[in-house]
Amino acid sequence: MKLHHPEIRLLSALLNALTTKSGKTTLACLGHVFFTPVSGHTLISASDLDLDFYWPVPLISSVSLPVPNSTAGFPLSAPASCPIDWFLKIASAVRTGGHLELCTDGRFLSAYPSQGPSARSPEPSIPIADAPPFSTSGFSSGGWLSHATLERAAQAFPFISTDETRHVLQGAFITAAGHVVATDGRKLAHSPTRGTQLPRDLILPTRMIKAFEALANGTVDGSAILHGPEHLRMQCWLSSEDAVAQRLLAMHSGCYLRARLIEGNYPNWRQVIPTGFNVMLDIDPEFLAILKITLARAERKKEARVVLDLQPNGTLTAAIRYDKAGSDLIDPVPAGTHTRSPDQPLFAACYNAVFLLHCLTFSGLRLYAIDEISPLRSGDPDSAQTILMPYRLTTAAR
């Protein structure tokens, strides 16, 4: 069996989303990827019980790429499997235009990359009968999930909570109309997207977003390039009890991907977005570059703060420091301009430097503020917006 680079790229994205690796589970089958020959196809499948996929790949690939010095493909005459982490290591060495050939001696799977040494699986194949079965039963409510929606969800990773006690926030909230929301309680990202039409809202776990994005990308057969951006969406179905989605099934390019969704009620994110801004801040791109470089070099970047200070002449200065009363990493430098209502006094506001960088990157360089203790908004609700809570700034800290 021969896998070309686009197929390897998709397969690697799907396997990387599986948290269960060989050696980390009492069920070895959950740490293996399976290759099962059937008439005219090889079925590739893997599962960790929360996320699984089922991909019938034609023996004669639909992808026709010129591969120099290519050898004849090795058909898989019998089912075979190998550890997921081993396969990912082998697949990562295949470059654009390359391929990977797989064969089995009946017990071990061997891989032959187009460039580089061949290798044999460190573990013998596991019978496919031991793997969890893949079923599409129980899915009825259908819709569409676009690559634009999943791409935005992936870009919102820095806003998704990693706190295990806040389980409902450990994923991207996707509305039936395609709005993407992510928050950890201190910062929030929101972006409307096109192409998604779902029967109900859902919360997609963080680790599964990249896998669905790769599948929705539709680049396995080059169709995204041939048919334009409107092709970059995939059919999906939800299983549900009452009005709460339980599992998501998606299909694109002949590949099926099934995931367990986060159950629970997502917070009313619209309610926390402040209104009545009377100060507009335009951040200079040069300061954004300074912020990126400073954080890249900072030893304790998570402790870094940015103090934005409104000046009487309409300019904005910014200092970067480790804590509210600490020495500056960057002394106050020009950071942009501000416009405020006539009755709005000048103020200085303090924000987590990493969080501010995430906001500026996700939703743009225009900020809206009320005062030094109210949430800051970046961007436009019609394209992308972020909300960031400030730190309290004492007079001494200024």
N, C-alpha and C positions, 0 to 999 in steps of 0.2 A: 504494500500500500504506500502511495506517495502523497505527502501533504506539502502543498506549496506554501510560500510565505504568508499570503493573506489568510489561508486556512489556519496556519500555525498561530498567527497573531490573534485570531478570534478564539481559537481553542485555549490559548494561554490566558486570555482575559477571563474566560469562563472558569478555568481551573484555579486561577489566582483568587477568585472570589470564594472558593471553598476553604473554609477555615480548618477543616480536618485534614491533617497530613499524616503520611505513614509514620508509625512510631508514636503517635500521639492519641491513639484510640485503641480500645480493646477490640473493636471491629475492624479488621484489616481492610475489608471491602470498602469502607468509607474513606480510606486513604489511597485508593487505586483508581486509575482511569482505565476503562474497558474498551477493547476493540473487538467487535463481533462481526464476522463476515456473514452476509446474507446475499441473496441473489442480486448481483450488480452493485451492491453497496457494502460499506463497512459501517456499522453502527458504533458511534463513539458516545460513551455515557460515563457519568460520574455523579456521585451524590454524597451529601453530608447530612441528609434527612431534612434540612431546612432549605437547601438549594440543590437542585439537580437539573441535568440537561440530557437531551436525547437528540443526537445529530446523525442522520444517515448521510454519509459522504459517498458519492459515486466513486467506483473503482477507477473510472476514467474521469479525472477531475474536470469540472466545468471551467476551471481556470487554465488558460493556455499561455504560459509564460516561457520565454526562451531561457532554458537552463543549460549553460555550457557544461560539456563533459558529463552530461546526465547518463546514468546507467539505467538499465531496464528496471521497472518497478517490481518490488517483491510482493506478491499477493499474500495476504494472511489466510492461510488455508484452515486455520482453527482459531477459536476465540483466544484472546490473550489480554493480559493486563500488566500494568506496571505502577509503581508508586508515583503519585502526582508530583511530589517534589523532585524526583529524579527526572521525570519527563520535562518539567519546566526548566530544569537546568540544561538539558540537552537542547530543548527548543529555543532557548535564549541565544544560542550560538548561531542560529540560522539567520542570515542577513537577507535584506530585500533582494528578490530575484532568486533566492536559494530555495531548497526543498529538503524534506526529511523523508527517508524511506524506512518503513517498518516491516519487520518479518519476525517469524517465530519458529522455533525448533520443536514446538509442541509443549514446551515447558517455560522457556524464558523468551521475553520480547527483546529484540535487538533493534537499535536505531542506527541508521546510516545517513548522516548529514551530507549535503552536497559539498560542503567544505568542512574540514576538520576530521578528527578520528571518530570511528564508530564506537559504540558502547553497548553493553548488555545490561539489562535490568538487574539490579542487585537482589531482587526478590522474584520467586517464581510466580507465574500467573495464577490468579484466583478464579475458580469457576464462576461464570456469569450468573449462575443460579444463586450464588451467595449474595449478589448485589441487590439493593432495594429495587423493586420494580418501578418502572416509570408509567404513570397512568394519567390520562387526560379526562377521566370521568369526574363529574361533579362541578365542571366549569360551564357556566351558562351565559352569564352577562358579558357581552362582548364590547370591544371598543378599540381605540387606537392609542398607541403611546409613541410619541415622536422622539427622534434623536435630539432635537432642540431642547425638549423638556429634560431629558436625561443628561445632556451636556451641562445644562444650567445646574442640575442637581449635583453633578460632579464638581462644578466650580464652587458650589456652596459647602463643600466639605468642612472648611474652617469654622463654619457657623453651627455645625451639627454637634450636639452634646456627646461627650464621651463618658458622662457620669452614669454608671450602671444603675443608680437609684432613680434615674429619670428615664426609664425605658422608652417612654413614648416619644422622647426627643432624640433618640439615637437613630434617626433616619430622616430622610427628606419627605416632607408632606407635599403630595401632589394632588391638586384638586381635579375635579371632573373636567374642568375647562382648561387645564394645563398650567395653572399657577404653581410655582415651586416656592416652598417656604422652608427655611431651616433656622433654628434658634437653639441656644444653650442657656437662655435666661438672661444673659448680659448683652448679647448682640444678636441681631436678626437679619436675615437676608430674604428678599422676596423678588421674584421676577415672573411676569406673565410670559408664556411661551405659546407658539403656534403648533398646530398639527395634532395635539392630544385631545381625544374625546373619550372620556371614561364614563361608565355608568354610575360611579360614585368616587368619593375621595379615597386616597390610600396613603399609607406611610411605608416607604420602601427603605429597608435597613441599609445603613451606610455601606457595608461591605459588598452589597449586591448591586449597587448603582453602576459601578464600572462594567460589570458583566452585561447588564441590560443595555448600557450605552454602546458597548462594542457590538452587540447583536443588532441594535437599531441602526447602527451606522451603515449597514448594508453594503460593505465594501468587499465582501467575499467574492462576489462575481462581477465587481465593477459597476453594479447597477446604479450606485449613487452618482457616479460620474456621468453615466449615460442618460439618466432620467432627471437629474436635477434634485434640488433640496426637498421637493415635495415627496420624493420617494423615501426619504429618510424617516420612516415611521413603520411600526410593525403592529400586526394584529395582536390583541391580547384579550384574555378572558379572566373573569374573577369568580372565585367560589365564595359563597357568603352564607352567613347565618344572620337572619334579619337584615340589618342595614350595614353590618360591619364586615368589611372584606377580610378574608382569612388567607387566601392564597392567590397568587398571580401567575398565570400561564401566558407566555408570549411565544410567537413564532415569526421567524424571518429567515430567508435564505435556506429554508428546509430544516432549520435548527429550532428545537423546542427548548425553552428555558422556564423552569417552574420554581417559585420562591414562596416561602412563608413570610407574610407581611407582619408588621408590628400592629398589635391590636390595642385599641384604646382611643380616647378622645384627645385629639391634638388641641393645644390652647387656641383661644380666639385671637389669632395674630393681628387681625385688623384692629382690634380694640386697643392694642398697645402702641400703635403708631401715632405719635403725637401730631397735633395740628397747631396752627397759629404761630408759625415761625416768623420772627421779625429781624433775623440776621441771616445774610447769605454770605458764605465764604467760598472763594475760588482758590483752590490750592494750586500752586505753581508746579508744573511737571518736574522742575529741577529739584524741588523739595522732596517730591515723591522718590526721585532717584537717590537723594541723600538718605532718606528714611530706609530704603531697601539696603543700601550699602552699610549703614550704621548697624542695622539689625543683623545683617549677615556676619559682621565682625564682633558683635556683642557677645560676651561670655554668658550673661544672664538675660537673654533677650526677653524671656517671659516677664521679667521684672521691669522692663523699660517702659517709660512713660513719655508722652508727648504733651507739652504745654503749649496750647495755641493762645496767643495774646493779641487782642485787638488794639491797634494803635490809633491815635486821634486823626492821623492823616489818611485813614482808609486802607492802610496796609496791614498785613498780618505777619507776625513773627512766630517762630516755633523753636522751642528748646527740647532736646531729648535727654532724659536722665533716667537713672535706675530706680529712684523712688522720689516721692514728693518733696523730700527735704535734702536729697542727696546732690552730689556734684553732677554737673552736666556732662553727658557724653558728647553732645553737640551744643555749643553755646547758641543763644538765640540768633537765628538767621532769618532772612526774608523767606516767607512761605506762601505769599499770595496777597490777595486783597479781600476786603470785606465791604458789604453794603448793609446798612442798618436803618431802622426807622428813627425819626428825629428824637423820639423820647426814650430810645434804648441806650442805657449807659454802657460804657466800655467794660469788658470783663476778660478774664483769662480762664480757660477750661483745660482740664487734664484728662487724658485718655490713655488707655493701654496702647502702647505703640504697635504691637503685633496686631491687635484687633483693628486699630485704625487703618493699618496697611491693608488688611483683608477687606475692609469696607471700601477704601479707595480703589482697590483692584477690581472688586466685584461690580460696583455701581458708579464709578466715575469720581471726578475731582471737585464737583460742586457739592457743598455741604450747607445744611440749613440748621440753625440753632435758635434757641430761645434765651438761655442764660447758661451759667456755668454749672448748674445742677440738674438741668433737664436733658432728656435724650437728644442725641444728635442724629440727623437724618442725612444720608448721602444718596444722590441720584434722583431718579424720577419714577413715580409709581407706574407709569405707562411702559417703562422699559425694564429698569431694575432699581431697587432701592435697598438700603441697609439702615438699620437703627443701632446706635451704640450708646450705652450708658456711660456717663463720665465718672471720674473719681472726684471726691471733694478736694479742693485745692485751698490750702491755708495761705494767709498773707506771707508768712515766713517762707513758705515753699517757693513763692514767686521770686 
